[in-house]
């Protein structure tokens, strides 16, 4: 999942102010994002620098089983957040870290390697995207 920034390398609270409508083939739900804070991260290889951290709220819409423990757990407003890092040379941000806090354990998924290389498009690539 990639996020669009206002300008290359631009971070703002606006990055987080959005709702992502998701359909995973079985259920429809919204992920509501809101600005939480600015932070800094360092990957073992690649990116080191600022990230924008957004809180996440899961809102089931249809297709879910309301008695499902995971659906109940996530929709009860658990503390979830995603840290978004810039993709070099673009207006895109990519998830660097995702965390879900619970009473039993915390789930943290974090990139150990985060590298991107921007490649300028030439006329033949723009005319025929399959040529990439």
N, C-alpha and C positions, 0 to 999 in steps of 0.2 A: 504494500500500500504506500503510495507516494502522496505528498501534500504539496500544494502550490503556494509559493510565497509571492509577495507583492513585487519584489525585485531580487535579482541574484544575491544571495547571501543575506537578505533582509530578514530580520526576526522582529516580530511584533506580537502583541496580544491577539491581533486579528487572526493570526495563523490558527489559533485554537478555537476561535468562535465559529463553530460549525457543527452540523449534525450529519453523520454519515449513515445513509439508509443502506442496510445490508440485506441481501437475500442469499443464503448459502445453499440453496437448492432444496431445503427442507423448511426453513423458517425465515420469517422476516422480522428484523429488529433494527433499532436505531442505536448508534453509538454517539452520544452527545459529548462533545468536547468543550472544555472551558479552560481559559488561561490559569495556570497555577503559579509558575515562577520561571525565571531564567536560571540556567545552571551551566556547568562546564563538565565535559567528559574527556576521557582519554582511552582510545582503543589500544590493545596490545600492538596492533599494526594499523597504520593509517591515520585516521582523523583524531585530532585533539583540538578542542575548542568549544565554543558555546553551543548550547541546545536550548530550545524552548520546551518547557514541560507543560503538558496539558492533562487535566483530570479527565477521566472517562466515566461515563454513566451508561449502563446497559439498560435499554428499554425494550422488552419483548413486545412484538406487535401481533403476529399471527403465526401459527404452525408449531408453536412450542407446547410442551406439556407443562402446565402450570404447577403440577405436583413434583416435577423433576427437581432434584436437589440443587443441581448446578444453576438452573434457571432461577430458582428461589434465591440462591446465594448471591448471584450476580445482580439481580434486580433489586436487592435490598439496600442498594447504595454503598456497596463496598468501596474501600479506597483503592482506586485503580488510576494509574497514570502512564503516560507515554512520553518519552523524551524524543524530540525530533531534531535531527542534525541535517545541515545543508549538504546537498549533493553538488560538489565542486563544478563551477562553470554553468550552473543551471538555476532555474527558479524553483527547484524541487527540494523538498525535505523528506527524509526517510526515517522511519523509526530506528532509534539507536538502542533504546531500553524500554521495556514494558514491565510494570510491576503491579502485583495484586497483593494487598495486605489482608491477612486473616488472623484469627485468634490462634490457629494451630500452626501455621507456617506462612512464610511470605514467598510468593513466586516472583522471581526476577529473571527475565530473559534479556540478555545484553549482548551486543555485538562485540566480539573479541577482535574482529577485523572489519574495518570500514573504509573502503577505498573506492574512489570514483575517478574516472578520467573522462573529461569532456572531449569529444571529437567533433571538429567543425564539419558541417554538412557541405558536400560539394553539389554542384548542379545535377549530376547524374543520380545521386542518392535521393535528392528531393523529388526529382521527376519519377523515379522508380524505387519506392521504399523496399521492394523485394531484393534490390541489389545490395543491401547491407549485408 
